[in-house]
Amino acid sequence: MKASRRGFTLIELLVVISIIALLLAILMPALARIRKEARSTVCKAHLKQWGAFFSMYTGDYNGSLPEGYRGIKNSVGDILSNFWTQATEPYYKDAPKLLFCPSATKLESEGGRHPFSAWTYYWHGSYGINGWVCNPMPEIENVDGALITKFWRNVNVKGAVYVPLFMDSQWIDGWPEPHDDPAEYYGQPWWTSGFNYINNMQRYCIDRHNWNINCLFLDFSVRSVGLKPLWKLKWHRLYDINTASPIWPDWMKKLREYK
């Protein structure tokens, strides 16, 4: 006598589906965390490569950093610049993807949203340089009102491990001061607080990697930096970390304090 074939009952199918759903619910956050950590690791690898680029540039120019501002007027009277994007282009031109943090590759015009969007300024990218790290020409007395004495002109400085050089950023550059305040709300675009020297720390104080940004320092080391500890780095020569007293908005109050 032929044995009868028995399939799954509805209850058994529901139990199996429930188990699968439970496993997915448990695994998905872990997978998302792993993806974020992987992107942060690739970001650090990018910054290490940028460290090699800046090392080669300064090696070619006796330790001097890019001019940033040449102080030379063109035919229409505009001051010519030598931004990091121009100065280091011979080194990164064959690998343009290195201009982007893996967590921020989409331009805002293409749907990118802060803090995971890329900027556009002749070039495209989602890293930015510390604007105080450049070597303006001798005849320039100030850069848009900023004292020349504040600038780090070369890499041969004491405490270079605490001087930010290049990092996750909302813009191509910025000039942080200890009195800068962070964004009022999470994901606030930096330009809503002023385009020039107002609260420039907002350009870097972004939740790019689990409440951290990745940063290349002037000694060419790379490490993650918490958002609040950004105020305790040596951004320029006259930057006094003891006077840093930002007003923490609600979205930052839960974060760890300075190290």
Protein Blocks (a to p, Z undefined) as FASTA:
>chain_A
ZZddddddfklmmmmmmmmmmmmmmmmmmmmmmmmmmmmmmmmmmmmmmmmmmmmmmmmn
gopacekinoiacfkopacdddfklmmmmmmmmmmmlmpcfklmbcfknopacfkbccde
hiacjbdcdfklccddfklmbgghiafklpcfbfbdghklmmcfbdcdfbfbdcddfkbc
cdfbghiafklnojklgoklmmmmccfbgoiacdddfkopacdddfklmmmccfbfklcf
klgccdddfklmmpccdZZ
